[in-house]
Amino acid sequence: MKAIAWMMTLVAVLVFAGSALAVPPGKVLDWDSKAGKVTFDGKAHADKGLKCNDCHTKIFKMKKGSSAMTMAALNEGKFCGECHNGTKAFKTNDPKNCSKCHKK
């Protein structure tokens, strides 16, 4: 009986470990780029009706740092550029939109 309890505990820990490492709802994720700090606000996207799994793992891998994004890739429709194409959301290659993601 103890073995079953330990096994169930181990399974629960493994199942929820990925959730514990994710950015919590309402938090902001940012990283440095040549054009200034890039800021991703999960709440802003959730307010538009998006869910985490709309982008993860379809567009982005779940491991932090595993998606080497460049503006060229975004402008080709990769990563954020899949939606930020001027149709679904603001266009990434329009200079007036730079400050929406890049903070000096």
N, CA, C and O atoms as a GROMACS GRO file, in nm:
protein
  416
    1MET      N    1   0.081  -0.119   0.000
    1MET     CA    2   0.000   0.000   0.000
    1MET      C    3   0.087   0.127   0.000
    1MET      O    4   0.056   0.225  -0.068
    2LYS      N    5   0.197   0.122   0.080
    2LYS     CA    6   0.286   0.239   0.084
    2LYS      C    7   0.351   0.263  -0.052
    2LYS      O    8   0.372   0.377  -0.093
    3ALA      N    9   0.382   0.154  -0.121
    3ALA     CA   10   0.444   0.166  -0.254
    3ALA      C   11   0.350   0.236  -0.351
    3ALA      O   12   0.395   0.316  -0.432
    4ILE      N   13   0.223   0.206  -0.344
    4ILE     CA   14   0.125   0.269  -0.433
    4ILE      C   15   0.114   0.418  -0.401
    4ILE      O   16   0.107   0.501  -0.492
    5ALA      N   17   0.112   0.451  -0.273
    5ALA     CA   18   0.104   0.592  -0.232
    5ALA      C   19   0.225   0.669  -0.282
    5ALA      O   20   0.212   0.780  -0.332
    6TRP      N   21   0.344   0.610  -0.266
    6TRP     CA   22   0.466   0.676  -0.314
    6TRP      C   23   0.464   0.693  -0.466
    6TRP      O   24   0.504   0.797  -0.518
    7MET      N   25   0.419   0.592  -0.536
    7MET     CA   26   0.413   0.597  -0.682
    7MET      C   27   0.315   0.706  -0.728
    7MET      O   28   0.345   0.780  -0.821
    8MET      N   29   0.201   0.716  -0.663
    8MET     CA   30   0.102   0.818  -0.699
    8MET      C   31   0.158   0.958  -0.670
    8MET      O   32   0.133   1.051  -0.747
    9THR      N   33   0.231   0.972  -0.562
    9THR     CA   34   0.293   1.101  -0.528
    9THR      C   35   0.396   1.138  -0.633
    9THR      O   36   0.401   1.253  -0.677
   10LEU      N   37   0.477   1.044  -0.673
   10LEU     CA   38   0.579   1.069  -0.776
   10LEU      C   39   0.515   1.110  -0.908
   10LEU      O   40   0.562   1.203  -0.973
   11VAL      N   41   0.410   1.041  -0.947
   11VAL     CA   42   0.339   1.076  -1.071
   11VAL      C   43   0.283   1.217  -1.063
   11VAL      O   44   0.294   1.294  -1.158
   12ALA      N   45   0.222   1.252  -0.950
   12ALA     CA   46   0.165   1.386  -0.933
   12ALA      C   47   0.273   1.493  -0.942
   12ALA      O   48   0.252   1.597  -1.005
   13VAL      N   49   0.387   1.469  -0.881
   13VAL     CA   50   0.498   1.565  -0.887
   13VAL      C   51   0.546   1.583  -1.030
   13VAL      O   52   0.568   1.696  -1.073
   14LEU      N   53   0.562   1.476  -1.104
   14LEU     CA   54   0.608   1.484  -1.242
   14LEU      C   55   0.507   1.554  -1.332
   14LEU      O   56   0.546   1.631  -1.420
   15VAL      N   57   0.379   1.529  -1.310
   15VAL     CA   58   0.275   1.591  -1.392
   15VAL      C   59   0.270   1.741  -1.371
   15VAL      O   60   0.254   1.816  -1.466
   16PHE      N   61   0.285   1.786  -1.247
   16PHE     CA   62   0.270   1.927  -1.217
   16PHE      C   63   0.402   2.005  -1.218
   16PHE      O   64   0.402   2.126  -1.199
   17ALA      N   65   0.514   1.937  -1.239
   17ALA     CA   66   0.644   2.006  -1.239
   17ALA      C   67   0.652   2.109  -1.350
   17ALA      O   68   0.705   2.218  -1.329
   18GLY      N   69   0.601   2.078  -1.468
   18GLY     CA   70   0.603   2.174  -1.580
   18GLY      C   71   0.524   2.299  -1.549
   18GLY      O   72   0.566   2.408  -1.586
   19SER      N   73   0.411   2.285  -1.482
   19SER     CA   74   0.329   2.399  -1.446
   19SER      C   75   0.401   2.489  -1.347
   19SER      O   76   0.390   2.611  -1.354
   20ALA      N   77   0.472   2.430  -1.256
   20ALA     CA   78   0.542   2.507  -1.154
   20ALA      C   79   0.653   2.592  -1.215
   20ALA      O   80   0.687   2.696  -1.159
   21LEU      N   81   0.708   2.551  -1.327
   21LEU     CA   82   0.817   2.624  -1.390
   21LEU      C   83   0.769   2.730  -1.488
   21LEU      O   84   0.849   2.812  -1.535
   22ALA      N   85   0.641   2.732  -1.520
   22ALA     CA   86   0.587   2.826  -1.616
   22ALA      C   87   0.571   2.964  -1.554
   22ALA      O   88   0.571   2.978  -1.432
   23VAL      N   89   0.558   3.066  -1.639
   23VAL     CA   90   0.532   3.201  -1.592
   23VAL      C   91   0.388   3.206  -1.543
   23VAL      O   92   0.296   3.173  -1.618
   24PRO      N   93   0.366   3.245  -1.418
   24PRO     CA   94   0.229   3.247  -1.365
   24PRO      C   95   0.139   3.346  -1.440
   24PRO      O   96   0.189   3.443  -1.496
   25PRO      N   97   0.008   3.323  -1.440
   25PRO     CA   98  -0.085   3.414  -1.506
   25PRO      C   99  -0.072   3.555  -1.450
   25PRO      O  100  -0.054   3.574  -1.330
   26GLY      N  101  -0.080   3.653  -1.539
   26GLY     CA  102  -0.073   3.791  -1.496
   26GLY      C  103   0.068   3.844  -1.482
   26GLY      O  104   0.085   3.963  -1.454
   27LYS      N  105   0.168   3.762  -1.501
   27LYS     CA  106   0.307   3.807  -1.490
   27LYS      C  107   0.359   3.849  -1.627
   27LYS      O  108   0.304   3.812  -1.730
   28VAL      N  109   0.465   3.927  -1.625
   28VAL     CA  110   0.527   3.975  -1.748
   28VAL      C  111   0.662   3.906  -1.765
   28VAL      O  112   0.738   3.891  -1.669
   29LEU      N  113   0.690   3.863  -1.886
   29LEU     CA  114   0.817   3.800  -1.919
   29LEU      C  115   0.895   3.899  -2.004
   29LEU      O  116   0.840   3.957  -2.097
   30ASP      N  117   1.023   3.918  -1.973
   30ASP     CA  118   1.103   4.008  -2.056
   30ASP      C  119   1.243   3.954  -2.076
   30ASP      O  120   1.294   3.875  -1.996
   31TRP      N  121   1.303   3.998  -2.184
   31TRP     CA  122   1.439   3.957  -2.217
   31TRP      C  123   1.503   4.068  -2.298
   31TRP      O  124   1.434   4.152  -2.356
   32ASP      N  125   1.637   4.069  -2.301
   32ASP     CA  126   1.712   4.174  -2.370
   32ASP      C  127   1.722   4.146  -2.519
   32ASP      O  128   1.732   4.031  -2.562
   33SER      N  129   1.721   4.253  -2.597
   33SER     CA  130   1.743   4.245  -2.741
   33SER      C  131   1.823   4.368  -2.783
   33SER      O  132   1.842   4.460  -2.703
   34LYS      N  133   1.868   4.370  -2.907
   34LYS     CA  134   1.945   4.484  -2.957
   34LYS      C  135   1.863   4.612  -2.958
   34LYS      O  136   1.918   4.721  -2.945
   35ALA      N  137   1.731   4.600  -2.973
   35ALA     CA  138   1.643   4.716  -2.982
   35ALA      C  139   1.582   4.752  -2.847
   35ALA      O  140   1.488   4.832  -2.841
   36GLY      N  141   1.632   4.696  -2.740
   36GLY     CA  142   1.580   4.723  -2.606
   36GLY      C  143   1.511   4.600  -2.549
   36GLY      O  144   1.488   4.501  -2.618
   37LYS      N  145   1.478   4.609  -2.422
   37LYS     CA  146   1.415   4.497  -2.354
   37LYS      C  147   1.281   4.464  -2.419
   37LYS      O  148   1.199   4.554  -2.440
   38VAL      N  149   1.259   4.338  -2.450
   38VAL     CA  150   1.132   4.291  -2.507
   38VAL      C  151   1.045   4.247  -2.391
   38VAL      O  152   1.089   4.174  -2.302
   39THR      N  153   0.920   4.291  -2.393
   39THR     CA  154   0.827   4.259  -2.286
   39THR      C  155   0.708   4.183  -2.342
   39THR      O  156   0.643   4.228  -2.436
   40PHE      N  157   0.680   4.066  -2.283
   40PHE     CA  158   0.563   3.988  -2.319
   40PHE      C  159   0.470   3.987  -2.198
   40PHE      O  160   0.506   3.941  -2.090
   41ASP      N  161   0.348   4.039  -2.219
   41ASP     CA  162   0.248   4.044  -2.113
   41ASP      C  163   0.142   3.938  -2.140
   41ASP      O  164   0.058   3.954  -2.228
   42GLY      N  165   0.148   3.830  -2.065
   42GLY     CA  166   0.052   3.720  -2.082
   42GLY      C  167  -0.091   3.765  -2.062
   42GLY      O  168  -0.182   3.715  -2.128
   43LYS      N  169  -0.114   3.859  -1.969
   43LYS     CA  170  -0.250   3.907  -1.943
   43LYS      C  171  -0.308   3.980  -2.064
   43LYS      O  172  -0.426   3.964  -2.096
   44ALA      N  173  -0.225   4.058  -2.130
   44ALA     CA  174  -0.273   4.130  -2.249
   44ALA      C  175  -0.319   4.032  -2.356
   44ALA      O  176  -0.419   4.057  -2.423
   45HIS      N  177  -0.249   3.923  -2.371
   45HIS     CA  178  -0.288   3.821  -2.469
   45HIS      C  179  -0.411   3.744  -2.422
   45HIS      O  180  -0.500   3.714  -2.502
   46ALA      N  181  -0.417   3.714  -2.293
   46ALA     CA  182  -0.534   3.643  -2.237
   46ALA      C  183  -0.658   3.730  -2.249
   46ALA      O  184  -0.768   3.679  -2.274
   47ASP      N  185  -0.642   3.861  -2.232
   47ASP     CA  186  -0.756   3.953  -2.245
   47ASP      C  187  -0.813   3.954  -2.387
   47ASP      O  188  -0.928   3.991  -2.408
   48LYS      N  189  -0.731   3.913  -2.484
   48LYS     CA  190  -0.776   3.903  -2.623
   48LYS      C  191  -0.838   3.766  -2.652
   48LYS      O  192  -0.878   3.738  -2.766
   49GLY      N  193  -0.846   3.680  -2.548
   49GLY     CA  194  -0.909   3.550  -2.564
   49GLY      C  195  -0.812   3.436  -2.593
   49GLY      O  196  -0.855   3.324  -2.620
   50LEU      N  197  -0.682   3.464  -2.587
   50LEU     CA  198  -0.584   3.359  -2.614
   50LEU      C  199  -0.554   3.278  -2.490
   50LEU      O  200  -0.561   3.328  -2.377
   51LYS      N  201  -0.521   3.154  -2.511
   51LYS     CA  202  -0.480   3.064  -2.403
   51LYS      C  203  -0.335   3.025  -2.427
   51LYS      O  204  -0.286   3.031  -2.540
   52CYS      N  205  -0.266   2.985  -2.321
   52CYS     CA  206  -0.124   2.950  -2.332
   52CYS      C  207  -0.098   2.849  -2.443
   52CYS      O  208  -0.004   2.863  -2.521
   53ASN      N  209  -0.185   2.745  -2.451
   53ASN     CA  210  -0.160   2.640  -2.550
   53ASN      C  211  -0.192   2.683  -2.693
   53ASN      O  212  -0.171   2.605  -2.786
   54ASP      N  213  -0.243   2.804  -2.714
   54ASP     CA  214  -0.259   2.854  -2.851
   54ASP      C  215  -0.122   2.876  -2.916
   54ASP      O  216  -0.108   2.863  -3.038
   55CYS      N  217  -0.023   2.909  -2.835
   55CYS     CA  218   0.112   2.932  -2.886
   55CYS      C  219   0.210   2.824  -2.843
   55CYS      O  220   0.302   2.789  -2.918
   56HIS      N  221   0.191   2.772  -2.725
   56HIS     CA  222   0.279   2.666  -2.673
   56HIS      C  223   0.208   2.533  -2.687
   56HIS      O  224   0.099   2.520  -2.632
   57THR      N  225   0.255   2.441  -2.750
   57THR     CA  226   0.383   2.414  -2.814
   57THR      C  227   0.375   2.424  -2.966
   57THR      O  228   0.464   2.376  -3.036
   58LYS      N  229   0.270   2.484  -3.016
   58LYS     CA  230   0.252   2.496  -3.161
   58LYS      C  231   0.354   2.592  -3.224
   58LYS      O  232   0.409   2.563  -3.330
   59ILE      N  233   0.378   2.704  -3.158
   59ILE     CA  234   0.468   2.806  -3.213
   59ILE      C  235   0.599   2.811  -3.134
   59ILE      O  236   0.708   2.820  -3.192
   60PHE      N  237   0.588   2.805  -3.002
   60PHE     CA  238   0.704   2.814  -2.914
   60PHE      C  239   0.724   2.684  -2.839
   60PHE      O  240   0.627   2.618  -2.801
   61LYS      N  241   0.850   2.648  -2.816
   61LYS     CA  242   0.882   2.534  -2.731
   61LYS      C  243   0.860   2.577  -2.587
   61LYS      O  244   0.860   2.696  -2.556
   62MET      N  245   0.841   2.481  -2.500
   62MET     CA  246   0.810   2.512  -2.360
   62MET      C  247   0.934   2.546  -2.277
   62MET      O  248   0.920   2.600  -2.167
   63LYS      N  249   1.052   2.516  -2.325
   63LYS     CA  250   1.173   2.541  -2.247
   63LYS      C  251   1.223   2.683  -2.269
   63LYS      O  252   1.242   2.726  -2.383
   64LYS      N  253   1.244   2.755  -2.160
   64LYS     CA  254   1.293   2.892  -2.167
   64LYS      C  255   1.426   2.898  -2.243
   64LYS      O  256   1.517   2.819  -2.217
   65GLY      N  257   1.436   2.991  -2.337
   65GLY     CA  258   1.558   3.008  -2.414
   65GLY      C  259   1.571   2.916  -2.534
   65GLY      O  260   1.672   2.920  -2.604
   66SER      N  261   1.470   2.834  -2.559
   66SER     CA  262   1.482   2.737  -2.669
   66SER      C  263   1.438   2.794  -2.803
   66SER      O  264   1.458   2.731  -2.906
   67SER      N  265   1.377   2.911  -2.803
   67SER     CA  266   1.333   2.975  -2.927
   67SER      C  267   1.422   3.096  -2.954
   67SER      O  268   1.406   3.200  -2.889
   68ALA      N  269   1.513   3.083  -3.047
   68ALA     CA  270   1.604   3.192  -3.081
   68ALA      C  271   1.534   3.284  -3.181
   68ALA      O  272   1.544   3.265  -3.302
   69MET      N  273   1.463   3.383  -3.129
   69MET     CA  274   1.386   3.473  -3.214
   69MET      C  275   1.472   3.587  -3.266
   69MET      O  276   1.559   3.638  -3.195
   70THR      N  277   1.446   3.626  -3.389
   70THR     CA  278   1.506   3.745  -3.448
   70THR      C  279   1.394   3.823  -3.515
   70THR      O  280   1.288   3.767  -3.546
   71MET      N  281   1.416   3.950  -3.536
   71MET     CA  282   1.314   4.030  -3.606
   71MET      C  283   1.293   3.979  -3.748
   71MET      O  284   1.182   3.981  -3.799
   72ALA      N  285   1.400   3.933  -3.811
   72ALA     CA  286   1.387   3.878  -3.946
   72ALA      C  287   1.292   3.758  -3.945
   72ALA      O  288   1.207   3.745  -4.034
   73ALA      N  289   1.305   3.671  -3.845
   73ALA     CA  290   1.217   3.554  -3.835
   73ALA      C  291   1.072   3.597  -3.809
   73ALA      O  292   0.979   3.542  -3.868
   74LEU      N  293   1.054   3.695  -3.720
   74LEU     CA  294   0.919   3.744  -3.692
   74LEU      C  295   0.856   3.803  -3.819
   74LEU      O  296   0.739   3.778  -3.848
   75ASN      N  297   0.935   3.880  -3.893
   75ASN     CA  298   0.884   3.942  -4.015
   75ASN      C  299   0.855   3.840  -4.125
   75ASN      O  300   0.781   3.869  -4.219
   76GLU      N  301   0.914   3.721  -4.113
   76GLU     CA  302   0.886   3.611  -4.208
   76GLU      C  303   0.763   3.531  -4.165
   76GLU      O  304   0.723   3.436  -4.232
   77GLY      N  305   0.703   3.570  -4.052
   77GLY     CA  306   0.584   3.500  -4.004
   77GLY      C  307   0.612   3.387  -3.907
   77GLY      O  308   0.526   3.303  -3.882
   78LYS      N  309   0.732   3.386  -3.852
   78LYS     CA  310   0.766   3.285  -3.752
   78LYS      C  311   0.750   3.344  -3.612
   78LYS      O  312   0.746   3.466  -3.595
   79PHE      N  313   0.740   3.257  -3.513
   79PHE     CA  314   0.725   3.297  -3.372
   79PHE      C  315   0.608   3.395  -3.358
   79PHE      O  316   0.497   3.366  -3.403
   80CYS      N  317   0.631   3.510  -3.295
   80CYS     CA  318   0.524   3.609  -3.274
   80CYS      C  319   0.463   3.654  -3.407
   80CYS      O  320   0.346   3.693  -3.413
   81GLY      N  321   0.543   3.650  -3.512
   81GLY     CA  322   0.500   3.693  -3.644
   81GLY      C  323   0.387   3.610  -3.703
   81GLY      O  324   0.324   3.652  -3.800
   82GLU      N  325   0.359   3.492  -3.646
   82GLU     CA  326   0.246   3.412  -3.694
   82GLU      C  327   0.115   3.487  -3.675
   82GLU      O  328   0.025   3.478  -3.759
   83CYS      N  329   0.104   3.561  -3.566
   83CYS     CA  330  -0.017   3.640  -3.542
   83CYS      C  331   0.005   3.788  -3.567
   83CYS      O  332  -0.084   3.858  -3.615
   84HIS      N  333   0.126   3.836  -3.534
   84HIS     CA  334   0.156   3.979  -3.551
   84HIS      C  335   0.199   4.003  -3.695
   84HIS      O  336   0.314   4.034  -3.724
   85ASN      N  337   0.100   3.989  -3.785
   85ASN     CA  338   0.123   3.997  -3.928
   85ASN      C  339   0.042   4.109  -3.994
   85ASN      O  340   0.041   4.122  -4.117
   86GLY      N  341  -0.025   4.191  -3.912
   86GLY     CA  342  -0.108   4.298  -3.966
   86GLY      C  343  -0.251   4.255  -3.992
   86GLY      O  344  -0.336   4.340  -4.020
   87THR      N  345  -0.279   4.127  -3.982
   87THR     CA  346  -0.415   4.076  -4.001
   87THR      C  347  -0.476   4.038  -3.867
   87THR      O  348  -0.581   4.091  -3.829
   88LYS      N  349  -0.411   3.947  -3.794
   88LYS     CA  350  -0.460   3.907  -3.663
   88LYS      C  351  -0.426   4.010  -3.555
   88LYS      O  352  -0.508   4.038  -3.468
   89ALA      N  353  -0.307   4.064  -3.562
   89ALA     CA  354  -0.258   4.160  -3.463
   89ALA      C  355  -0.162   4.257  -3.533
   89ALA      O  356  -0.129   4.239  -3.650
   90PHE      N  357  -0.119   4.360  -3.460
   90PHE     CA  358  -0.032   4.461  -3.522
   90PHE      C  359   0.089   4.396  -3.588
   90PHE      O  360   0.137   4.291  -3.544
   91LYS      N  361   0.136   4.459  -3.693
   91LYS     CA  362   0.244   4.406  -3.777
   91LYS      C  363   0.381   4.432  -3.713
   91LYS      O  364   0.408   4.543  -3.667
   92THR      N  365   0.465   4.329  -3.711
   92THR     CA  366   0.596   4.342  -3.647
   92THR      C  367   0.693   4.431  -3.724
   92THR      O  368   0.783   4.490  -3.663
   93ASN      N  369   0.677   4.443  -3.855
   93ASN     CA  370   0.775   4.522  -3.930
   93ASN      C  371   0.731   4.666  -3.957
   93ASN      O  372   0.789   4.733  -4.042
   94ASP      N  373   0.632   4.714  -3.885
   94ASP     CA  374   0.590   4.853  -3.894
   94ASP      C  375   0.660   4.930  -3.782
   94ASP      O  376   0.634   4.904  -3.665
   95PRO      N  377   0.749   5.025  -3.816
   95PRO     CA  378   0.828   5.096  -3.714
   95PRO      C  379   0.744   5.161  -3.604
   95PRO      O  380   0.793   5.176  -3.492
   96LYS      N  381   0.621   5.200  -3.632
   96LYS     CA  382   0.540   5.264  -3.527
   96LYS      C  383   0.496   5.166  -3.420
   96LYS      O  384   0.443   5.207  -3.317
   97ASN      N  385   0.517   5.036  -3.443
   97ASN     CA  386   0.478   4.934  -3.346
   97ASN      C  387   0.593   4.886  -3.257
   97ASN      O  388   0.572   4.808  -3.164
   98CYS      N  389   0.714   4.931  -3.285
   98CYS     CA  390   0.832   4.880  -3.211
   98CYS      C  391   0.814   4.894  -3.060
   98CYS      O  392   0.845   4.800  -2.985
   99SER      N  393   0.765   5.008  -3.014
   99SER     CA  394   0.756   5.033  -2.869
   99SER      C  395   0.648   4.949  -2.802
   99SER      O  396   0.638   4.948  -2.679
  100LYS      N  397   0.566   4.878  -2.878
  100LYS     CA  398   0.466   4.792  -2.817
  100LYS      C  399   0.530   4.670  -2.753
  100LYS      O  400   0.473   4.611  -2.661
  101CYS      N  401   0.649   4.633  -2.799
  101CYS     CA  402   0.721   4.518  -2.742
  101CYS      C  403   0.857   4.558  -2.685
  101CYS      O  404   0.899   4.506  -2.581
  102HIS      N  405   0.926   4.649  -2.753
  102HIS     CA  406   1.061   4.688  -2.713
  102HIS      C  407   1.056   4.813  -2.624
  102HIS      O  408   0.999   4.915  -2.661
  103LYS      N  409   1.117   4.801  -2.506
  103LYS     CA  410   1.122   4.912  -2.410
  103LYS      C  411   1.267   4.955  -2.395
  103LYS      O  412   1.355   4.873  -2.365
  104LYS      N  413   1.292   5.082  -2.417
  104LYS     CA  414   1.429   5.136  -2.406
  104LYS      C  415   1.465   5.160  -2.260
  104LYS      O  416   1.576   5.205  -2.231
   0.00000   0.00000   0.00000
